[in-house]
Amino acid sequence: MAKINIACAAIAAATLMTACCDSKNCDKADTNAKTCTDAACTDKACNKEAEAPAAAEVQLPKEEPKDPNEVLVTVNGKKLTRGEVEATVEKVIAAQAAQMPAEQVAQMKSFMKTQGVKQFVQQFLYETALTAAAKDLGYTLTDAEFEARKADLLKQFAGAPDAPESFDELLEKSPLGKEKTLQSVKTGMLIEKMIKGEIFNKDTKDYTADANKIIDNLKAENAKCLNDAAAKAKIEELKKQLDAAAADKKATLFADLAKANSACPSGAKGGDLGEFGHGQMVPEFDKAAFALNVGEISAPVKTNFGYHLIMTTKKTPAADGKEETVQASHILVRVSEPRPLPKLEEVVENLKNRANRSKVGEFLEKMVRKSKIETSDEFKDILPKEEPAPAKEAPAEAKK
């Protein structure tokens, strides 16, 4: 039940986020996607996850009791008290603490009692104000839309060890409580519908030409990708060219072939990787580079990046407490499979989403400002920014 508890606590925020972009289609056609390069393609760090530092134990300061009846924010006459927020925060803390290492619980509690409280107050403010704005604009939810969302939420948890079998079970596992979680889901859906209707659906630009360019570029990138057999054949052909070259021409030819054929960024420098010690490269590459004599070119070496030809250009023996190092260049022929081509309508939708995302924040603040909002001094900073005053038109005489 652990994963479901935490997930349910964030359903409202996640629902609101879907208004900006459908998560299933949002990034299927990334115009900046890389297909055959890595910043440091032979660095061992590429295959090693960074170790997270141990969390320091946090000692919570002794809290002074506060009035649970204190009103923290009022939106269109609807009030949220400190007691209501703190009760919600305690439920989330209890749900998360049961799943965390003991040494991290204090840190989590400290965050929830400060930033967590603020987030719940802000969520109440925006949900209440935006719900009113959506209703004023005539937006409502249909039963069909709600049923579709229920099915979608269940799919998100499918496969988890404690995956709920029904939407009711999902709500019951939420630390926020069934009623509050259900209301947050519906509120998020209504706000999402307003955002799509007022921003995305009003964008009449035709993105078809741009979408076709993206698909054509992806086709071109796919044409460069090689399967294992093709990559091996190519690296062997490059090796034959180097073997046939005169001894005094090999280094120059190696650099030229790296510039023309290597899938590693080092190809721009003739394949030069600089100087490195043992353990800085993946094991297969490390072993080959240190075994070569200066100026010698390896047989094809396979790593998880693809096939390499390695030429060691300098060797420095271990001395005075310093480890042995080598300097080497390489040519990488990457093994890669073509990326699936997205459908044209998916790319068009993605481009439309990207073009309109920046408008969402400004629109939401504009809608919130329509509500009558009062907050305690503690939460004045969560109020939306004041709408900028319209520029004053210059007097007629000043225009002349």
Long-range contacts (C-beta under 8 A, 24 or more apart in sequence): 1-162, 1-173, 2-98, 2-99, 2-162, 3-157, 3-160, 3-161, 3-162, 4-157, 4-160, 4-162, 4-163, 4-164, 4-170, 4-173, 4-174, 5-95, 5-96, 5-98, 5-99, 5-173, 5-174, 5-175, 6-95, 6-96, 6-99, 7-156, 7-157, 8-170, 8-171, 8-173, 8-174, 8-175, 8-176, 8-181, 9-92, 9-95, 9-96, 9-174, 9-175, 9-176, 11-153, 11-174, 11-181, 11-184, 11-185, 11-188, 12-123, 12-127, 12-181, 12-184, 12-185, 12-187, 12-188, 13-123, 14-188, 15-149, 15-184, 15-185, 15-187, 15-188, 15-189, 15-192, 16-188, 16-191, 16-192, 18-188, 18-192, 19-188, 19-191, 19-192, 19-195, 19-196, 19-360, 20-195, 20-353, 20-357, 20-360, 21-350, 21-353, 21-354, 21-357, 22-349, 22-353, 25-346, 25-349, 25-350, 25-353, 26-350, 26-353, 27-350, 28-342, 28-346, 28-347, 28-350, 29-211, 29-214, 29-215, 29-218, 29-342, 29-346, 29-347, 29-350, 29-351, 31-214, 31-217, 33-218, 33-339, 35-221, 35-222, 35-224, 35-225, 35-336, 35-339, 36-221, 36-224, 36-225, 36-263, 36-334, 36-336, 37-263, 37-264, 37-265, 38-264, 38-265, 38-305, 39-265, 40-265, 41-263, 41-264, 41-265, 41-266, 41-305, 41-332, 41-334, 42-264, 42-273, 42-281, 42-282, 42-285, 42-303, 42-305, 42-308, 42-330, 42-332, 43-280, 43-281, 44-279, 44-280, 44-281, 44-282, 44-286, 46-282, 46-305, 47-282, 47-304, 54-103, 55-101, 55-103, 55-104, 55-107, 56-107, 57-103, 57-106, 57-107, 58-106, 58-107, 58-109, 58-110, 59-106, 60-106, 60-109, 60-110, 60-113, 63-113, 70-376, 71-376, 72-121, 72-375, 72-376, 72-378, 72-379, 73-121, 73-124, 73-125, 73-373, 73-374, 73-375, 73-376, 73-379, 73-382, 74-372, 74-373, 74-374, 74-375, 75-124, 75-125, 75-128, 75-129, 75-132, 75-371, 75-372, 75-373, 76-128, 76-129, 76-132, 76-371, 76-372, 76-373, 77-372, 78-128, 80-121, 80-124, 85-117, 85-120, 85-121, 85-124, 86-117, 88-120, 88-176, 88-180, 89-113, 89-116, 89-117, 89-120, 91-175, 91-176, 91-177, 92-116, 92-175, 92-176, 94-175, 95-175, 118-379, 118-382, 121-375, 121-379, 121-382, 122-379, 122-382, 125-368, 125-373, 125-375, 125-382, 125-383, 126-364, 126-368, 127-184, 127-187, 127-188, 127-191, 128-371, 129-367, 129-368, 129-370, 129-371, 129-373, 130-187, 130-191, 130-194, 130-364, 130-367, 130-368, 131-187, 131-190, 131-191, 132-370, 132-371, 133-194, 133-367, 133-368, 133-370, 133-371, 134-190, 134-191, 134-193, 134-194, 135-190, 136-370, 137-194, 137-197, 137-198, 139-190, 139-193, 139-194, 139-197, 140-190, 141-186, 141-189, 141-190, 141-193, 145-189, 145-193, 146-186, 146-189, 149-185, 149-189, 153-185, 194-367, 195-360, 195-363, 195-364, 198-363, 199-356, 199-359, 199-360, 199-363, 200-352, 200-353, 200-356, 203-352, 203-355, 203-356, 205-352, 205-355, 207-347, 207-348, 207-351, 207-352, 207-355, 208-344, 208-348, 210-351, 211-344, 211-347, 211-348, 211-351, 212-344, 214-347, 214-351, 215-341, 215-342, 215-344, 215-347, 218-339, 218-341, 218-342, 219-341, 221-339, 222-338, 222-339, 222-341, 225-334, 225-336, 225-337, 225-338, 226-333, 226-334, 226-335, 226-336, 227-335, 227-337, 228-335, 231-306, 231-307, 231-333, 231-334, 231-335, 232-300, 232-302, 232-307, 234-261, 234-307, 234-333, 235-300, 235-307, 235-308, 235-309, 235-331, 235-333, 236-300, 238-309, 238-331, 238-333, 239-297, 239-299, 239-300, 239-309, 242-297, 242-309, 243-297, 250-295, 250-297, 250-311, 251-295, 251-311, 251-313, 254-297, 254-309, 254-311, 254-329, 254-331, 255-329, 257-331, 258-329, 258-330, 258-331, 261-331, 261-333, 262-330, 262-331, 262-332, 262-333, 263-306, 263-332, 263-333, 263-334, 264-305, 264-330, 264-332, 266-329, 266-330, 267-331, 267-332, 270-329, 271-311, 271-329, 271-330, 271-331, 272-313, 272-327, 272-329, 273-327, 273-328, 273-329, 273-330, 274-327, 275-314, 275-316, 275-325, 275-326, 275-327, 276-325, 276-326, 276-327, 276-328, 277-323, 277-324, 277-325, 278-323, 278-324, 285-310, 285-330, 289-326, 289-328, 290-324, 290-326, 292-326, 292-328, 305-332, 305-334, 305-335, 306-332, 306-333, 306-334, 306-335, 306-336, 307-332, 307-333, 307-335, 308-332, 308-333
